Amino acid sequence: MAKGLMLCLAGAVVAFLSATSAQARSYDCAEADHAPEGAWQPEQSQTEEAYAELNKQKGWGDFMYRACGTIENGQQVFLVGALHVVDGFAICDDDANYAMFYGPKTKTFSTPIAHQKLCGHGQKIPRPQQ
């Protein structure tokens, strides 16, 4: 009886963990096509404006940004991934990474979503020279 109960509990835990990980939201632009509500292709001028707004923000110089179009709550917004830069490289799984949304119509940013893995595990991306 105890063995059967343990197997039942183990099965429930595995089912819960599988459901939880399946529902986890990725904020990686490489996976934006798989966003819950879909993606959209911004015009070049919209992308330039989004990056210009990002560059106006203070204290974000230690990050490299990647933005892409996604649909959230029925609205076309930019998904912005902020990768922490260390020694000239953006670190994909750095605990300082965050994501946020930028509304091109409202010209506002959402509250940052902290602790994001924003590209392949352990990958380092050279920061482009400005």
GUKEKOL-767198 format. One record per atom (N, C-alpha, C, O, CB): x, y, z. Coordinates in steps of 0.1 Angstrom, whole numbers. Glycine has a CB too. Layout:
N
PT      x      y      z
PT      X      Y      Z
...
# end
This chain:
130
PT      x      y      z
PT      8    -12      0
PT      0      0      0
PT      9     13      0
PT      6     22     -8
PT     -9      0     12
PT     19     13      9
PT     28     25      9
PT     35     27     -4
PT     37     38     -8
PT     37     23     21
PT     39     15    -10
PT     46     16    -23
PT     37     22    -33
PT     41     30    -41
PT     51      2    -27
PT     24     18    -34
PT     15     23    -43
PT     12     38    -41
PT     12     46    -51
PT      2     16    -42
PT     12     42    -29
PT     10     56    -25
PT     22     65    -30
PT     20     76    -35
PT      7     58    -10
PT     34     59    -28
PT     46     66    -32
PT     46     68    -47
PT     50     78    -52
PT     58     59    -27
PT     42     57    -54
PT     42     58    -69
PT     32     68    -74
PT     34     76    -83
PT     39     44    -75
PT     21     69    -67
PT     10     78    -70
PT     15     93    -68
PT     13    101    -77
PT     -2     76    -62
PT     21     95    -57
PT     27    108    -54
PT     38    112    -63
PT     38    124    -68
PT     32    108    -39
PT     47    103    -67
PT     57    106    -76
PT     51    109    -90
PT     56    119    -96
PT     67     93    -77
PT     41    102    -94
PT     35    105   -107
PT     29    119   -107
PT     29    126   -117
PT     24     95   -110
PT     22    123    -95
PT     16    136    -94
PT     26    147    -95
PT     24    157   -101
PT      8    137    -81
PT     38    145    -88
PT     48    155    -89
PT     54    157   -103
PT     56    168   -107
PT     60    151    -79
PT     56    146   -110
PT     61    146   -123
PT     51    153   -132
PT     55    162   -140
PT     64    132   -129
PT     39    150   -131
PT     28    157   -139
PT     28    172   -136
PT     26    180   -145
PT     15    151   -136
PT     29    176   -123
PT     29    190   -120
PT     41    197   -126
PT     39    208   -131
PT     28    191   -104
PT     53    191   -124
PT     65    198   -129
PT     64    199   -144
PT     69    209   -150
PT     77    190   -125
PT     59    189   -151
PT     58    189   -166
PT     48    200   -170
PT     51    208   -179
PT     53    176   -171
PT     37    201   -163
PT     27    212   -167
PT     33    226   -164
PT     31    235   -172
PT     14    210   -159
PT     40    227   -153
PT     46    240   -149
PT     56    244   -159
PT     56    256   -164
PT     52    239   -135
PT     65    235   -163
PT     76    239   -173
PT     70    241   -187
PT     75    249   -194
PT     87    228   -173
PT     59    234   -190
PT     53    236   -203
PT     46    250   -204
PT     45    256   -215
PT     42    225   -206
PT     42    255   -193
PT     36    268   -192
PT     46    280   -190
PT     42    291   -191
PT     25    269   -181
PT     58    277   -188
PT     68    287   -186
PT     70    296   -198
PT     70    291   -209
PT     82    281   -182
PT     70    309   -196
PT     71    318   -207
PT     85    322   -210
PT     93    325   -201
PT     63    331   -204
PT     89    321   -223
PT    102    325   -227
PT    102    339   -231
PT     93    344   -238
PT    108    315   -238
PT    112    347   -227
PT    113    361   -231
PT    125    362   -241
PT    130    373   -243
PT    115    370   -219
PT    130    351   -247
PT    140    351   -257
PT    135    355   -270
PT    126    348   -275
PT    148    337   -257
PT    140    365   -277
PT    135    369   -290
PT    137    358   -300
PT    130    357   -310
PT    142    382   -295
PT    146    349   -298
PT    148    338   -308
PT    136    328   -307
PT    134    321   -317
PT    161    330   -304
PT    128    329   -297
PT    116    321   -295
PT    103    329   -296
PT     92    324   -293
PT    116    313   -282
PT    104    341   -301
PT     92    350   -301
PT     81    345   -310
PT     69    348   -308
PT     96    364   -306
PT     84    337   -321
PT     74    332   -329
PT     65    322   -322
PT     54    319   -326
PT     80    325   -341
PT     70    317   -310
PT     63    308   -302
PT     56    315   -290
PT     51    308   -281
PT     72    297   -297
PT     55    328   -290
PT     49    335   -279
PT     34    331   -279
PT     28    328   -289
PT     50    351   -281
PT     28    331   -267
PT     14    327   -266
PT      4    333   -275
PT     -5    327   -280
PT     10    330   -252
PT      6    346   -278
PT     -4    353   -287
PT      2    356   -301
PT     -4    362   -309
PT     -8    366   -281
PT     14    351   -303
PT     20    353   -317
PT     30    364   -318
PT     34    371   -308
PT     10    355   -327
PT     35    366   -330
PT     45    377   -332
PT     40    386   -343
PT     31    383   -350
PT     59    370   -336
PT     47    397   -345
PT     44    406   -356
PT     58    412   -360
PT     67    412   -353
PT     35    418   -352
PT     58    417   -373
PT     71    422   -379
PT     70    437   -379
PT     63    443   -387
PT     73    417   -393
PT     77    444   -369
PT     77    458   -369
PT     84    464   -381
PT     93    458   -388
PT     84    464   -356
PT     80    476   -385
PT     87    484   -395
PT    100    489   -390
PT    102    490   -378
PT     78    496   -400
PT    109    491   -399
PT    123    496   -395
PT    122    509   -387
PT    129    510   -377
PT    131    499   -408
PT    113    518   -390
PT    112    530   -383
PT    107    528   -368
PT    111    534   -359
PT    102    540   -390
PT     98    518   -366
PT     93    514   -353
PT    105    508   -345
PT    106    511   -333
PT     82    504   -354
PT    113    500   -351
PT    124    494   -344
PT    134    504   -340
PT    139    504   -329
PT    131    483   -353
PT    137    514   -349
PT    147    525   -346
PT    141    533   -335
PT    149    537   -326
PT    149    533   -358
PT    129    536   -334
PT    123    544   -324
PT    124    536   -310
PT    127    542   -300
PT    108    547   -327
PT    121    523   -310
PT    122    515   -298
PT    136    516   -292
PT    138    517   -280
PT    117    501   -301
PT    146    514   -301
PT    160    514   -296
PT    164    528   -292
PT    171    530   -282
PT    169    510   -307
PT    159    539   -298
PT    161    552   -294
PT    156    555   -280
PT    162    561   -271
PT    155    563   -304
PT    144    550   -277
PT    138    551   -264
PT    146    543   -253
PT    148    548   -242
PT    123    546   -264
PT    151    531   -257
PT    159    524   -248
PT    172    531   -245
PT    176    532   -233
PT    163    510   -255
PT    178    538   -255
PT    191    545   -253
PT    189    557   -244
PT    198    562   -238
PT    196    549   -266
PT    177    562   -242
PT    174    574   -234
PT    174    570   -219
PT    175    578   -210
PT    160    580   -237
PT    172    557   -216
PT    171    552   -202
PT    184    553   -195
PT    195    551   -202
PT    165    538   -202
PT    184    557   -183
PT    197    559   -175
PT    201    546   -168
PT    192    538   -164
PT    195    570   -165
PT    213    543   -167
PT    218    532   -159
PT    217    519   -166
PT    219    508   -159
PT    211    532   -146
PT    215    518   -179
PT    214    505   -186
PT    226    502   -194
PT    225    493   -203
PT    201    505   -194
PT    237    509   -192
PT    248    508   -201
PT    255    494   -200
PT    263    491   -209
PT    258    518   -198
PT    253    487   -189
PT    259    474   -188
PT    252    462   -195
PT    254    451   -192
PT    261    470   -173
PT    242    466   -204
PT    234    456   -210
PT    234    457   -225
PT    236    468   -230
PT    220    457   -205
PT    232    446   -232
PT    230    446   -246
PT    216    442   -248
PT    210    433   -242
PT    240    436   -254
PT    209    449   -257
PT    195    447   -259
PT    192    440   -272
PT    198    442   -283
PT    187    460   -259
PT    181    431   -272
PT    176    425   -284
PT    161    427   -283
PT    155    424   -273
PT    180    410   -286
PT    155    433   -294
PT    141    435   -294
PT    134    428   -306
PT    140    427   -317
PT    138    450   -294
PT    122    424   -304
PT    114    418   -315
PT     99    421   -312
PT     96    425   -301
PT    117    403   -316
PT     91    419   -323
PT     77    422   -321
PT     70    410   -316
PT     72    399   -321
PT     72    426   -335
PT     61    412   -306
PT     53    401   -301
PT     39    407   -298
PT     37    420   -297
PT     59    395   -288
PT     29    399   -296
PT     16    403   -292
PT     13    399   -278
PT     14    388   -274
PT      5    398   -302
PT     10    409   -270
PT      7    407   -256
PT     -6    414   -253
PT     -8    426   -255
PT     18    412   -246
PT    -16    406   -247
PT    -29    412   -243
PT    -35    419   -256
PT    -42    429   -254
PT    -28    422   -232
PT    -34    412   -267
PT    -40    418   -279
PT    -33    430   -286
PT    -38    435   -296
PT    -54    421   -277
PT    -22    434   -280
PT    -15    446   -285
PT     -1    443   -291
PT      6    434   -286
PT    -13    456   -273
PT      3    449   -302
PT     16    448   -307
PT     26    456   -299
PT     25    468   -298
PT     16    452   -322
PT     35    448   -293
PT     46    455   -285
PT     59    449   -289
PT     60    438   -296
PT     42    452   -270
PT     69    455   -284
PT     83    450   -285
PT     86    442   -273
PT     84    447   -262
PT     93    461   -288
PT     92    430   -275
PT     97    422   -264
PT    112    426   -264
PT    119    424   -274
PT     95    407   -266
PT    117    431   -253
PT    131    436   -252
PT    138    427   -242
PT    134    426   -230
PT    132    451   -247
PT    149    420   -246
PT    157    412   -238
PT    170    420   -234
PT    176    425   -243
PT    161    399   -244
PT    173    421   -222
PT    185    429   -217
PT    195    418   -212
PT    193    412   -201
PT    181    439   -206
PT    206    417   -219
PT    216    407   -216
PT    227    415   -209
PT    233    424   -214
PT    221    399   -228
PT    231    410   -197
PT    242    416   -189
PT    255    414   -197
PT    258    403   -201
PT    243    410   -175
PT    263    425   -198
PT    276    424   -205
PT    287    424   -195
PT    288    433   -186
PT    277    436   -215
PT    296    414   -196
PT    307    413   -188
PT    320    411   -197
PT    320    402   -205
PT    306    400   -178
PT    329    419   -195
PT    342    419   -203
PT    339    418   -218
PT    345    411   -225
PT    350    407   -199
PT    329    426   -223
PT    326    428   -237
PT    317    417   -243
PT    315    416   -255
PT    339    428   -244
PT    312    408   -234
PT    304    397   -239
PT    290    397   -231
PT    290    399   -219
PT    310    383   -237
PT    279    396   -239
PT    266    394   -233
PT    265    380   -228
PT    268    370   -236
PT    255    398   -243
PT    261    378   -216
PT    260    364   -210
PT    246    360   -210
PT    237    366   -204
PT    266    364   -195
PT    243    349   -217
PT    229    344   -219
PT    222    341   -206
PT    210    343   -205
PT    230    332   -228
PT    229    334   -197
PT    222    329   -185
PT    226    337   -172
PT    226    331   -161
PT    224    315   -183
PT    230    349   -174
PT    234    357   -162
PT    222    361   -154
PT    211    364   -159
PT    242    370   -167
PT    223    360   -141
PT    212    363   -132
PT    207    378   -133
PT    196    381   -129
PT    215    360   -118
PT    216    386   -138
PT    212    401   -139
PT    203    403   -152
PT    198    414   -153
PT    225    409   -140
PT    202    394   -161
PT    194    396   -173
PT    180    398   -169
PT    174    394   -159
PT    195    383   -182
PT    173    406   -178
PT    159    409   -176
PT    152    411   -189
PT    159    413   -199
PT    156    421   -167
PT    139    411   -189
PT    131    413   -201
PT    120    423   -197
PT    117    425   -186
PT    125    400   -206
PT    115    430   -208
PT    104    439   -206
PT     97    441   -219
PT    102    437   -229
PT    109    453   -200
PT     86    448   -219
PT     79    451   -231
PT     79    466   -233
PT     79    474   -223
PT     64    446   -230
PT     79    470   -246
PT     78    484   -249
PT     66    486   -258
PT     65    479   -269
PT     92    489   -256
PT     58    495   -255
PT     46    498   -263
PT     49    509   -273
PT     50    521   -268
PT     34    502   -254
PT     49    507   -286
PT     52    517   -295
PT     42    528   -296
PT     45    540   -299
PT     54    512   -309
PT     29    525   -292
PT     18    535   -292
PT     19    544   -280
PT     17    556   -281
PT      5    528   -293
PT     22    538   -269
PT     23    545   -256
PT     36    551   -253
PT     38    560   -245
PT     18    537   -245
PT     47    545   -260
PT     61    549   -257
PT     65    547   -243
PT     72    555   -237
PT     63    564   -262
PT     60    536   -237
PT     63    532   -223
PT     69    518   -222
PT     66    510   -231
PT     51    534   -214
PT     76    516   -212
PT     82    503   -209
PT     74    496   -197
PT     69    503   -188
PT     97    504   -206
PT     73    483   -198
PT     67    476   -187
PT     77    475   -175
PT     89    479   -177
PT     62    462   -191
PT     72    470   -164
PT     81    467   -153
PT     91    456   -158
PT     86    446   -163
PT     73    463   -140
PT    104    457   -155
PT    113    446   -159
PT    109    433   -152
PT    105    432   -141
PT    127    450   -155
PT    111    422   -160
PT    109    408   -155
PT    123    403   -153
PT    130    400   -162
PT    101    400   -166
PT    127    401   -140
PT    141    398   -136
PT    144    383   -139
PT    136    375   -141
PT    143    401   -122
PT    157    381   -138
PT    164    367   -138
PT    160    359   -150
PT    154    348   -149
PT    160    360   -126
PT    163    364   -162
PT    159    357   -175
PT    171    351   -182
PT    181    357   -183
PT    152    367   -184
PT    168    338   -187
PT    178    332   -196
PT    174    336   -210
PT    163    332   -214
PT    178    316   -194
PT    182    344   -217
PT    177    350   -229
PT    184    344   -242
PT    182    350   -252
PT    180    364   -228
PT    191    334   -240
PT    197    327   -252
PT    203    314   -247
PT    201    310   -235
PT    207    336   -260
PT    210    306   -256
PT    215    293   -253
PT    223    293   -240
PT    231    302   -237
PT    223    288   -264
PT    222    282   -233
PT    229    280   -220
PT    244    282   -221
PT    250    275   -230
PT    225    266   -214
PT    249    290   -213
PT    264    292   -213
PT    269    300   -225
PT    281    303   -225
PT    270    279   -213
PT    261    304   -234
PT    265    311   -246
PT    269    325   -242
PT    263    332   -233
PT    254    311   -257
PT    280    330   -249
PT    284    344   -247
PT    284    351   -261
PT    289    345   -270
PT    298    345   -240
PT    278    363   -262
PT    277    369   -275
PT    286    382   -274
PT    284    390   -265
PT    262    373   -278
PT    295    383   -284
PT    303    396   -283
PT    294    408   -285
PT    286    408   -294
PT    314    395   -295
PT    297    418   -277
PT    289    430   -278
PT    294    438   -290
PT    306    440   -292
PT    290    439   -265
PT    284    442   -299
PT    288    450   -310
PT    295    463   -306
PT    291    469   -296
PT    276    453   -319
PT    305    467   -314
PT    312    480   -311
PT    303    491   -315
PT    296    491   -325
PT    326    481   -318
PT    302    502   -306
PT    293    513   -309
PT    300    524   -316
PT    294    534   -319
PT    287    518   -296
# end
